[in-house]
């Protein structure tokens, strides 16, 4: 799934994001507002991991969202 679709439906995806990265707050997700680079940064900051690891986790999550939509 391309990121524009996630950004356009951000509110619908925030629940799935919070399941994956529970340390992220609603306020943080509101500020991120679907901006991929900001989400990567917040994941990196909240979990103390590298930018590359944040990117990897987000890419895997994004791929799973595509799989979930196919099954609906």
Secondary structure, DSSP 8 states (H G I E B T S, - for coil): --HHHHHHTHHHHHHHHHHH-TTS-HHHHHHHTT-HHHHHHHHHHHHT--HHHHHHHHHHHHHHHHHHHHH-
